[in-house]
Amino acid sequence: MANIQKVFLRRVKEIWKTEFPFLKSVQLNEMPKLPKDCNFRCDDFFSTRGVVYFVTFDFSPRRQGEFSLGITVSHSPDKSILSPPIDSQPSPTNIGSHNIASFLERPAFRWDLVDVDARTNAILVSLGGQAIATPSHVAANTWRPSSYSLSFGQIADEAIRDVNDKLRRFVFPKLNIIGGN
């Protein structure tokens, strides 16, 4: 499964070089340490606003193949891990770490690169239990590919298109990141 994350992030880096050249992959020496290639920084506005923006892929350690996005507004180009802001409304200078859900005005949001629920249910059934249905409020806040039978490359590309769309439509406008349009 770690390979899925690595392959996915390699594809993100490749696509973002042309789609979002202002978001550069960074490895920072901070605690807790983020996994390699999960953190991207936009420092284009540091001289005018005194802030940098980070987009972080936050992969679930328990539900492998599932991730969410963190968006951080920071005073430091070397500090991407901050507490949530006092004011939960994202803005270009609202310092703190936001979840993508704040930008989407949802309680939560995640992407599933693999059918996490099917894997969980297979384990439950193999142990003699019953499969469980995903609650509708969870399903409504989860991106899934058009089909899990696609190749992983196709699933990754669909997920990246959705991530990019959400960044363009919801995140970049609220942070006034012009290069994202």
C-alpha positions as CSV (number, residue, x, y, z in Angstrom):
1,M,0.0,0.0,0.0
2,A,2.8,2.4,0.7
3,N,3.7,2.0,-3.0
4,I,0.2,3.3,-3.9
5,Q,1.0,6.5,-2.0
6,K,4.4,6.8,-3.5
7,V,3.1,6.3,-7.1
8,F,0.2,8.7,-6.5
9,L,2.5,11.5,-5.2
10,R,5.0,11.0,-8.0
11,R,2.1,11.5,-10.4
12,V,0.9,14.6,-8.5
13,K,4.4,16.2,-8.7
14,E,4.6,15.5,-12.4
15,I,1.2,17.0,-13.2
16,W,1.6,20.0,-10.8
17,K,4.9,21.0,-12.6
18,T,2.7,22.2,-15.4
19,E,-0.7,22.8,-13.8
20,F,0.4,24.4,-10.6
21,P,4.1,25.4,-11.0
22,F,3.8,27.8,-8.0
23,L,3.3,24.7,-5.7
24,K,6.7,23.1,-5.1
25,S,7.4,19.9,-3.3
26,V,9.3,20.5,0.0
27,Q,10.8,18.4,2.7
28,L,10.9,20.4,5.9
29,N,12.6,19.5,9.2
30,E,9.6,19.9,11.5
31,M,7.7,17.7,14.0
32,P,5.8,15.7,13.4
33,K,7.7,14.8,10.3
34,L,5.5,14.5,7.2
35,P,6.0,11.6,4.8
36,K,8.2,12.2,1.8
37,D,6.6,14.2,-1.1
38,C,3.4,14.9,0.8
39,N,4.0,18.7,1.3
40,F,3.8,21.4,-1.4
41,R,4.6,25.1,-0.8
42,C,3.6,28.3,-2.5
43,D,5.8,31.2,-1.4
44,D,4.9,33.5,-4.3
45,F,3.1,35.9,-2.0
46,F,5.6,36.0,0.9
47,S,7.0,39.4,0.0
48,T,3.6,41.0,-0.3
49,R,1.5,39.3,2.3
50,G,4.1,37.9,4.7
51,V,2.6,34.4,4.4
52,V,3.2,31.2,2.6
53,Y,0.7,28.5,1.7
54,F,1.1,24.8,2.0
55,V,-0.9,22.0,0.5
56,T,-0.4,18.7,2.3
57,F,-1.6,15.2,1.3
58,D,-2.6,13.6,4.6
59,F,-2.8,9.8,4.0
60,S,-4.6,7.8,6.6
61,P,-2.3,5.3,8.4
62,R,-5.3,3.0,9.1
63,R,-7.3,3.2,5.9
64,Q,-4.6,2.7,3.4
65,G,-5.3,4.4,0.0
66,E,-7.4,7.1,1.7
67,F,-6.3,10.7,2.0
68,S,-7.4,14.3,2.7
69,L,-5.8,17.6,2.1
70,G,-4.5,20.1,4.6
71,I,-4.1,23.7,3.6
72,T,-1.8,25.8,5.9
73,V,-1.4,29.6,5.9
74,S,2.0,30.2,7.6
75,H,4.2,33.1,8.5
76,S,7.2,30.9,7.9
77,P,8.3,29.1,4.7
78,D,9.7,26.4,7.0
79,K,6.6,25.8,9.1
80,S,3.7,23.9,7.5
81,I,2.4,22.2,10.6
82,L,0.3,24.6,12.7
83,S,-2.7,24.5,15.0
84,P,-6.1,25.2,13.5
85,P,-6.8,28.9,13.2
86,I,-9.0,30.7,15.8
87,D,-11.3,31.8,13.0
88,S,-12.3,28.7,11.0
89,Q,-13.1,30.7,7.9
90,P,-10.2,30.3,5.4
91,S,-8.7,33.6,4.1
92,P,-5.4,34.7,2.5
93,T,-3.9,35.7,5.9
94,N,-5.8,33.5,8.4
95,I,-2.8,31.8,10.0
96,G,-3.2,28.1,10.8
97,S,-3.8,24.7,9.3
98,H,-7.2,24.1,7.6
99,N,-8.7,20.9,6.3
100,I,-10.0,21.0,2.7
101,A,-13.4,20.5,4.2
102,S,-13.3,24.1,5.5
103,F,-13.0,25.4,2.0
104,L,-15.7,23.1,0.7
105,E,-18.0,24.1,3.6
106,R,-18.5,20.4,4.6
107,P,-17.9,18.6,7.8
108,A,-15.2,16.4,6.2
109,F,-13.9,15.4,2.9
110,R,-11.6,12.6,1.7
111,W,-10.4,10.7,-1.4
112,D,-10.4,6.9,-1.6
113,L,-7.9,5.6,-4.1
114,V,-8.8,2.0,-3.3
115,D,-12.1,0.5,-2.2
116,V,-11.3,0.8,1.5
117,D,-14.9,-0.2,2.5
118,A,-14.8,-3.3,0.4
119,R,-11.5,-4.4,2.0
120,T,-12.8,-3.7,5.4
121,N,-16.0,-5.7,4.7
122,A,-13.9,-8.6,3.2
123,I,-12.0,-8.8,6.5
124,L,-15.2,-8.6,8.6
125,V,-16.8,-11.4,6.6
126,S,-13.7,-13.6,6.7
127,L,-13.9,-13.3,10.5
128,G,-17.5,-14.4,10.5
129,G,-19.0,-10.9,10.8
130,Q,-21.4,-9.1,8.6
131,A,-20.5,-6.5,6.0
132,I,-21.5,-2.9,6.9
133,A,-22.8,-0.2,4.7
134,T,-21.0,3.2,4.6
135,P,-23.3,5.8,6.2
136,S,-24.7,8.2,3.7
137,H,-23.2,11.3,5.4
138,V,-19.7,9.6,5.0
139,A,-20.3,8.6,1.4
140,A,-21.4,12.1,0.5
141,N,-18.1,13.5,1.6
142,T,-15.9,10.9,0.0
143,W,-14.5,11.0,-3.6
144,R,-14.4,7.7,-5.4
145,P,-13.3,6.9,-8.9
146,S,-15.7,6.1,-11.7
147,S,-14.7,2.5,-11.1
148,Y,-12.3,0.7,-8.9
149,S,-11.7,-1.8,-11.7
150,L,-9.7,0.8,-13.6
151,S,-5.9,0.6,-13.5
152,F,-4.3,2.4,-10.6
153,G,-2.9,5.0,-13.0
154,Q,-6.3,5.8,-14.3
155,I,-7.7,6.1,-10.7
156,A,-4.8,8.3,-9.7
157,D,-5.4,10.6,-12.7
158,E,-9.1,10.9,-11.9
159,A,-8.3,11.7,-8.3
160,I,-5.7,14.3,-9.3
161,R,-8.2,15.9,-11.6
162,D,-10.7,16.2,-8.8
163,V,-8.1,17.5,-6.3
164,N,-7.0,20.1,-8.9
165,D,-10.6,21.1,-9.6
166,K,-11.3,21.6,-5.8
167,L,-8.1,23.6,-5.4
168,R,-9.0,25.8,-8.4
169,R,-12.7,26.4,-7.5
170,F,-12.6,26.5,-3.7
171,V,-9.1,26.9,-2.2
172,F,-7.3,29.3,-4.5
173,P,-10.1,31.8,-4.7
174,K,-10.4,32.0,-0.9
175,L,-6.7,32.4,-0.5
176,N,-6.5,34.8,-3.5
177,I,-3.9,32.7,-5.3
178,I,-4.1,34.1,-8.8
179,G,-1.8,31.6,-10.4
180,G,-4.4,28.9,-9.6
181,N,-7.0,30.1,-12.0
